[in-house]
Amino acid sequence: MPSEKYVQGMQEMRTHFGDAADQWIKTIHSIYPEFAKVNVEFPFGELYRRDVVDDRTRELCTVAALTVQGFALPELKVHIKGALNTGSTKAEVLEIITQMIAYCGFPAATNALLAAQEVFSEIERA
């Protein structure tokens, strides 16, 4: 039986990612259920449910953080979709990625830009 925090976390994830949230967690769960549980309960069951900043701001911050990391492209794509789903525009996502050049350099920012284009193209095809 899932915990209350898990249920709330999944609801929060669906707000950001729609049906993709269930598929993302199902994939992770098939590898290691405990990892999926922590992935839902901590960030989405706790952090994302706080009301200090709105969901749009949280997603743009996450896009910035994942851009700077430079290696988290699957997660970056998920959160670019989340940014769009919570009210950000393509232009805002691209501007955040561009600003990150100053903090991560051109290679990581270019990877993020290409990931964003993949997301935008996928959305346009759908």
Phi and psi restraints in degrees (value plus and minus 20) as a CYANA .aco file:
   2 PRO   PHI     -87.8   -47.8
   2 PRO   PSI     127.3   167.3
   3 SER   PHI     -90.8   -50.8
   3 SER   PSI     144.2   184.2
   4 GLU   PHI     -81.0   -41.0
   4 GLU   PSI     -59.4   -19.4
   5 LYS   PHI     -83.9   -43.9
   5 LYS   PSI     -56.4   -16.4
   6 TYR   PHI     -86.1   -46.1
   6 TYR   PSI     -66.8   -26.8
   7 VAL   PHI     -80.0   -40.0
   7 VAL   PSI     -65.8   -25.8
   8 GLN   PHI     -84.8   -44.8
   8 GLN   PSI     -59.4   -19.4
   9 GLY   PHI     -83.6   -43.6
   9 GLY   PSI     -61.3   -21.3
  10 MET   PHI     -85.3   -45.3
  10 MET   PSI     -59.0   -19.0
  11 GLN   PHI     -81.4   -41.4
  11 GLN   PSI     -63.2   -23.2
  12 GLU   PHI     -83.8   -43.8
  12 GLU   PSI     -63.7   -23.7
  13 MET   PHI     -80.3   -40.3
  13 MET   PSI     -61.8   -21.8
  14 ARG   PHI     -84.4   -44.4
  14 ARG   PSI     -51.7   -11.7
  15 THR   PHI     -81.8   -41.8
  15 THR   PSI     -58.7   -18.7
  16 HIS   PHI    -104.9   -64.9
  16 HIS   PSI     -60.4   -20.4
  17 PHE   PHI    -138.6   -98.6
  17 PHE   PSI     -21.1    18.9
  18 GLY   PHI      42.7    82.7
  18 GLY   PSI    -166.3  -126.3
  19 ASP   PHI     -83.7   -43.7
  19 ASP   PSI     -41.4    -1.4
  20 ALA   PHI     -81.9   -41.9
  20 ALA   PSI     -45.1    -5.1
  21 ALA   PHI     -80.4   -40.4
  21 ALA   PSI     -65.5   -25.5
  22 ASP   PHI     -84.8   -44.8
  22 ASP   PSI     -61.4   -21.4
  23 GLN   PHI     -86.3   -46.3
  23 GLN   PSI     -61.5   -21.5
  24 TRP   PHI     -79.4   -39.4
  24 TRP   PSI     -69.7   -29.7
  25 ILE   PHI     -90.0   -50.0
  25 ILE   PSI     -55.5   -15.5
  26 LYS   PHI     -80.9   -40.9
  26 LYS   PSI     -62.2   -22.2
  27 THR   PHI     -83.0   -43.0
  27 THR   PSI     -67.1   -27.1
  28 ILE   PHI     -84.8   -44.8
  28 ILE   PSI     -62.1   -22.1
  29 HIS   PHI     -80.3   -40.3
  29 HIS   PSI     -57.0   -17.0
  30 SER   PHI     -85.9   -45.9
  30 SER   PSI     -43.4    -3.4
  31 ILE   PHI    -107.6   -67.6
  31 ILE   PSI     -68.7   -28.7
  32 TYR   PHI    -178.4  -138.4
  32 TYR   PSI      83.0   123.0
  33 PRO   PHI     -75.3   -35.3
  33 PRO   PSI     -57.0   -17.0
  34 GLU   PHI     -84.8   -44.8
  34 GLU   PSI     -56.5   -16.5
  35 PHE   PHI     -83.9   -43.9
  35 PHE   PSI     -62.7   -22.7
  36 ALA   PHI     -81.6   -41.6
  36 ALA   PSI     -62.8   -22.8
  37 LYS   PHI     -79.6   -39.6
  37 LYS   PSI     -68.7   -28.7
  38 VAL   PHI     -84.7   -44.7
  38 VAL   PSI     -59.1   -19.1
  39 ASN   PHI     -80.4   -40.4
  39 ASN   PSI     -55.1   -15.1
  40 VAL   PHI    -103.3   -63.3
  40 VAL   PSI     -70.2   -30.2
  41 GLU   PHI     -87.8   -47.8
  41 GLU   PSI     -63.9   -23.9
  42 PHE   PHI     -95.6   -55.6
  42 PHE   PSI     -85.8   -45.8
  43 PRO   PHI     -87.4   -47.4
  43 PRO   PSI     -64.7   -24.7
  44 PHE   PHI    -110.7   -70.7
  44 PHE   PSI     -50.4   -10.4
  45 GLY   PHI    -100.8   -60.8
  45 GLY   PSI     -41.0    -1.0
  46 GLU   PHI    -139.1   -99.1
  46 GLU   PSI     -89.8   -49.8
  47 LEU   PHI     -82.3   -42.3
  47 LEU   PSI     -68.6   -28.6
  48 TYR   PHI     -89.7   -49.7
  48 TYR   PSI     -36.1     3.9
  49 ARG   PHI    -109.1   -69.1
  49 ARG   PSI     -26.0    14.0
  50 ARG   PHI     -88.4   -48.4
  50 ARG   PSI     133.2   173.2
  51 ASP   PHI    -130.1   -90.1
  51 ASP   PSI       2.1    42.1
  52 VAL   PHI     -95.3   -55.3
  52 VAL   PSI     -61.2   -21.2
  53 VAL   PHI    -145.3  -105.3
  53 VAL   PSI     138.1   178.1
  54 ASP   PHI    -102.3   -62.3
  54 ASP   PSI     148.3   188.3
  55 ASP   PHI     -81.7   -41.7
  55 ASP   PSI     -57.7   -17.7
  56 ARG   PHI     -79.7   -39.7
  56 ARG   PSI     -67.6   -27.6
  57 THR   PHI     -83.7   -43.7
  57 THR   PSI     -63.6   -23.6
  58 ARG   PHI     -77.7   -37.7
  58 ARG   PSI     -64.2   -24.2
  59 GLU   PHI     -88.2   -48.2
  59 GLU   PSI     -59.6   -19.6
  60 LEU   PHI     -84.7   -44.7
  60 LEU   PSI     -58.6   -18.6
  61 CYS   PHI     -82.7   -42.7
  61 CYS   PSI     -60.4   -20.4
  62 THR   PHI     -87.7   -47.7
  62 THR   PSI     -59.8   -19.8
  63 VAL   PHI     -79.5   -39.5
  63 VAL   PSI     -63.8   -23.8
  64 ALA   PHI     -81.9   -41.9
  64 ALA   PSI     -67.8   -27.8
  65 ALA   PHI     -82.6   -42.6
  65 ALA   PSI     -63.6   -23.6
  66 LEU   PHI     -90.8   -50.8
  66 LEU   PSI     -52.1   -12.1
  67 THR   PHI     -82.0   -42.0
  67 THR   PSI     -66.6   -26.6
  68 VAL   PHI     -84.0   -44.0
  68 VAL   PSI     -55.9   -15.9
  69 GLN   PHI     -81.2   -41.2
  69 GLN   PSI     -60.0   -20.0
  70 GLY   PHI      61.5   101.5
  70 GLY   PSI     -31.8     8.2
  71 PHE   PHI    -143.0  -103.0
  71 PHE   PSI     -23.3    16.7
  72 ALA   PHI    -119.1   -79.1
  72 ALA   PSI      31.2    71.2
  73 LEU   PHI     -85.2   -45.2
  73 LEU   PSI     -59.4   -19.4
  74 PRO   PHI     -79.9   -39.9
  74 PRO   PSI     -63.9   -23.9
  75 GLU   PHI     -87.6   -47.6
  75 GLU   PSI     -57.6   -17.6
  76 LEU   PHI     -79.7   -39.7
  76 LEU   PSI     -64.7   -24.7
  77 LYS   PHI     -80.8   -40.8
  77 LYS   PSI     -62.9   -22.9
  78 VAL   PHI     -79.3   -39.3
  78 VAL   PSI     -63.7   -23.7
  79 HIS   PHI     -99.0   -59.0
  79 HIS   PSI     -43.6    -3.6
  80 ILE   PHI     -84.6   -44.6
  80 ILE   PSI     -63.9   -23.9
  81 LYS   PHI     -81.0   -41.0
  81 LYS   PSI     -61.0   -21.0
  82 GLY   PHI     -81.4   -41.4
  82 GLY   PSI     -60.2   -20.2
  83 ALA   PHI     -82.6   -42.6
  83 ALA   PSI     -63.3   -23.3
  84 LEU   PHI     -86.6   -46.6
  84 LEU   PSI     -59.9   -19.9
  85 ASN   PHI     -87.7   -47.7
  85 ASN   PSI     -43.1    -3.1
  86 THR   PHI    -122.8   -82.8
  86 THR   PSI      -7.0    33.0
  87 GLY   PHI      92.5   132.5
  87 GLY   PSI     -23.1    16.9
  88 SER   PHI     -98.3   -58.3
  88 SER   PSI     135.4   175.4
  89 THR   PHI    -118.0   -78.0
  89 THR   PSI     144.2   184.2
  90 LYS   PHI     -77.2   -37.2
  90 LYS   PSI     -62.8   -22.8
  91 ALA   PHI     -80.3   -40.3
  91 ALA   PSI     -60.0   -20.0
  92 GLU   PHI     -86.8   -46.8
  92 GLU   PSI     -62.4   -22.4
  93 VAL   PHI     -80.8   -40.8
  93 VAL   PSI     -65.9   -25.9
  94 LEU   PHI     -85.3   -45.3
  94 LEU   PSI     -55.7   -15.7
  95 GLU   PHI     -86.7   -46.7
  95 GLU   PSI     -60.5   -20.5
  96 ILE   PHI     -82.3   -42.3
  96 ILE   PSI     -65.5   -25.5
  97 ILE   PHI     -80.9   -40.9
  97 ILE   PSI     -63.7   -23.7
  98 THR   PHI     -81.9   -41.9
  98 THR   PSI     -62.3   -22.3
  99 GLN   PHI     -81.7   -41.7
  99 GLN   PSI     -51.2   -11.2
 100 MET   PHI     -90.2   -50.2
 100 MET   PSI     -32.5     7.5
 101 ILE   PHI     -72.8   -32.8
 101 ILE   PSI     -59.0   -19.0
 102 ALA   PHI     -86.3   -46.3
 102 ALA   PSI     -40.3    -0.3
 103 TYR   PHI    -129.6   -89.6
 103 TYR   PSI     -42.3    -2.3
 104 CYS   PHI    -146.7  -106.7
 104 CYS   PSI     -31.8     8.2
 105 GLY   PHI      70.4   110.4
 105 GLY   PSI     150.5   190.5
 106 PHE   PHI     -88.0   -48.0
 106 PHE   PSI     -59.6   -19.6
 107 PRO   PHI     -79.9   -39.9
 107 PRO   PSI     -69.0   -29.0
 108 ALA   PHI     -85.8   -45.8
 108 ALA   PSI     -61.4   -21.4
 109 ALA   PHI     -87.6   -47.6
 109 ALA   PSI     -55.8   -15.8
 110 THR   PHI     -86.0   -46.0
 110 THR   PSI     -62.0   -22.0
 111 ASN   PHI     -77.3   -37.3
 111 ASN   PSI     -63.2   -23.2
 112 ALA   PHI     -85.6   -45.6
 112 ALA   PSI     -60.8   -20.8
 113 LEU   PHI     -81.5   -41.5
 113 LEU   PSI     -63.6   -23.6
 114 LEU   PHI     -86.7   -46.7
 114 LEU   PSI     -57.5   -17.5
 115 ALA   PHI     -83.5   -43.5
 115 ALA   PSI     -62.0   -22.0
 116 ALA   PHI     -81.3   -41.3
 116 ALA   PSI     -62.7   -22.7
 117 GLN   PHI     -82.5   -42.5
 117 GLN   PSI     -58.2   -18.2
 118 GLU   PHI     -80.6   -40.6
 118 GLU   PSI     -63.6   -23.6
 119 VAL   PHI     -84.0   -44.0
 119 VAL   PSI     -66.5   -26.5
 120 PHE   PHI     -81.5   -41.5
 120 PHE   PSI     -62.4   -22.4
 121 SER   PHI     -84.8   -44.8
 121 SER   PSI     -60.5   -20.5
 122 GLU   PHI     -81.9   -41.9
 122 GLU   PSI     -61.8   -21.8
 123 ILE   PHI     -85.8   -45.8
 123 ILE   PSI     -61.9   -21.9
 124 GLU   PHI     -84.7   -44.7
 124 GLU   PSI     -54.3   -14.3
 125 ARG   PHI     -91.6   -51.6
 125 ARG   PSI     -48.5    -8.5
